C-alpha cells in the first residue's frame, strides 16, 4: 500500500523569504495537491544566533499572498504540534543519545578555540582539516576518553556536542527523484555535529530527520544546496532503523542570476532593479528590500513565473492558473541544471495577467490609485477606463499615467504634438468639428464615429490630421486610445469644453 503524500516546507526565520524559497514551497504545494496529500509548514529555528524577529510572520504572509495553502503546521496546527523546532527542543536529545548508545554517534568535548588552533596547524602544513575517522580518536571524545571521565565531564557541566560517527570507506547509494542515482564514499565526509549542549538545541541534520520521521513526511523536496547533506541523512535514517520508511528526496535546481553565473541574490536585484523577495521587507535594523507585491505584481503572475523557473510543462503553454499548475506539475520535468531568472519575463507574465483581468477586477485595484489623485468615480467608470487601456499596461500602477486624461482635462499641451498639429487650417477645422459634435444627440462611440467620419469624408479632410488635432484638445498629448473611446467616456459636454479650452487658450503656431 502506498504511503499518503505528506510534504513539508521548512524555512528558517533568518530574514525575508527569498523567491527561491517560495519556489520550493510552491513545488511542495503543487506536488501535495496533485496527489491529494498534505502540505506542512515547519519553522526550523534551531539556529538561535541567526534568528531575525519578524521573519516568521513574513514567511506566513508571503505564503498567504502567493496562494500557497498550509494544511498543517505553524499558524494552522495539526496532529504533530508544535511545529516550531525551538518548541520541540525536548524531543531531540533523546534521539541524539540513542545514536550514541547504538555506536552511531559520540560526545566531543573540544572547544571552538582548540579546533581553530588545529585548523591553523593543518593549514601551516598545507593540509585541509577534516573532523573524521582520521582524528576523532585522538581528540577529547567519548571514543578516546574512559567512560567515567565522559560521565564526569558531562556531570560537571563541561560543554559538549554529539557528532555523527561517519563510517570509513563505505559507498552510500542514494536515489533522487530529479537527479537519479547518486553514490558517495563516506571517507570524503566529516563527522557532522548533531546536538550542542551550549544551547540545548540540535543542528539542522538531526532535527529535520527526526521531525520528518515523526511528522510522517513522505517526500522531501528542497533546494540543491542540501544535496551534499544527503549521504548523512541517508545514514541517519539507517542509524535510527528507519530506512524502510525514509522519505523520497528531490533536490531542486538553483535560481541563477540574470547573467547566469551563480545564485540569485538581493545584490543582483538591487543592482539591476528588481525584487528577489515576495513582499517588501524592513529588517529590525531598518534595512529594506523591495517586494513583488509592493512593486505591483499580481500573486498569480508571480507564481506562474516562478513555477516555470526550473520546471518545463513539455508544451508551448506559458500561462497557467494554480489549478492548471497542480494538474500538470511533475518532478520528472524539473531540470537538474540551474534556472536563470529573467526580470523582463517576470514583467511579461504580469502584463499577460493584466490584459486578461475583467473591468470589475481592475476597478477594485485601480480605485485606491484614483482616490490618491483626488478622483471619486463609480467602479463602472474606473473599470471602464482601466479596461480600455489595460493592453498597454504592465502594472496597475501604470494605469494612472495611461488613463488620467479620462478624469482630468489637459492643463497643458505636449510641445511636440502642438508644433505638429496646432497650426495651419487645423484650428479652423477643429472649430468646424466642434459644431458637428455639438449637433450629435446620441453621443455613443459608434454613432459619433459614424457621423464624424462621414463629415470628414464629405469635406475631404485628412483623417489623421483631424483626429490628432482632436487628440491634442482632449488628451493634451500624442497618446491614448481611439478618439471615440475618449469622447464616449468623457461625454458630450466635457468633449466640447476641452475643445473650447484649446481654441481659447492656445495660440496657433504661425
C-alpha positions, 0 to 999 in steps of 0.5 A: 500500500502506498504511503499518503503524500505528506510534504513539508516546507521548512524555512528558517526565520533568518530574514525575508523569504527569498523567491527561491524559497517560495519556489520550493514551497510552491513545488511542495504545494503543487506536488501535495495537491496533485496527489491529494496529500498534505502540505506542512509548514515547519519553522526550523529555528534551531539556529538561535544566533541567526534568528531575525524577529519578524521573519516568521510572520513574513514567511506566513504572509508571503505564503498567504499572498502567493496562494500557497495553502498550509494544511498543517503546521505553524499558524494552522496546527495539526496532529504533530504540534508544535511545529516550531523546532525551538518548541520541540527542543525536548524531543531531540536529545533523546534521539541524539543519545540513542545514536550514541548508545547504538555506536552511531554517534559520540560526545566531543568535548573540544572547544571552538578555540582548540579546533581553530588552533588545529585548523591553523596547524593543518593549514601551516602544513598545507593540509585541509582539516577534516573532523573524521575517522582520521582524528576523532580518536585522538581528540577529547571524545567519548571514543578516546576518553574512559567512560567515567571521565565522559560521565564526569565531564558531562556531570560537571557541566563541561560543554559538549556536542554529539557528532555523527560517527561517519563510517570509513570507506563505505559507498552510500547509494542514494536515489533522487527523484530529479537527479537519479542515482547518486553514490558517495564514499563516506571517507570524503565526509566529516563527522557532522555535529548533531546536538550542542549542549551550549544551547540545548538545541540540535543542528539542522541534520538531526532535527529535520530527520527526526521531525520528518520521521515523526511528522510522517513526511513522505517526500522531501523536496528542497533546494540543491544546496542540501544535496551534499547533506544527503549521504548523512541523512541517508545514514541517519535514517539507517542509524535510527532503523528507519530506512524502510520508511525514509522519505523520497528526496528531490533536490531542486535546481538553483535560481541563477542570476540574470547573467547566469553565473551563480545564485540569485541574490538581493545584490543582483536585484538591487543592482539591476532593479528588481525584487528577489523577495515576495513582499517588501521587507524592513529588517529590525535594523531598518534595512529594506528590500523591495517586494513583488507585491509592493512593486505591483505584481499580481500573486498569480503572475508571480507564481506562474513565473516562478513555477516555470523557473526550473520546471518545463510543462513539455508544451508551448503553454506559458500561462497557467492558473494554480489549478492548471499548475497542480494538474500538470506539475511533475518532478520528472520535468524539473531540470537538474541544471540551474534556472536563470531568472529573467526580470523582463519575463517576470514583467511579461507574465504580469502584463499577460495577467493584466490584459486578461483581468475583467473591468470589475477586477481592475476597478477594485485595484485601480480605485485606491490609485484614483482616490490618491489623485483626488478622483471619486468615480463609480467602479463602472467608470474606473473599470471602464477606463482601466479596461480600455487601456489595460493592453498597454499596461504592465502594472496597475500602477501604470494605469494612472499615467495611461488613463488620467486624461479620462478624469482630468482635462489637459492643463497643458499641451505636449510641445511636440504634438502642438508644433505638429498639429496646432497650426495651419487650417487645423484650428479652423477645422477643429472649430468646424468639428466642434459644431458637428459634435455639438449637433450629435444627440446620441453621443455613443462611440459608434454613432459619433464615429459614424457621423464624424467620419462621414463629415470628414469624408464629405469635406475631404479632410485628412483623417489623421490630421483631424483626429490628432488635432482632436487628440491634442484638445482632449488628451493634451498629448500624442497618446491614448486610445481611439478618439471615440473611446475618449469622447464616449467616456468623457461625454458630450459636454466635457468633449466640447469644453476641452475643445473650447479650452484649446481654441481659447487658450492656445495660440496657433503656431504661425 
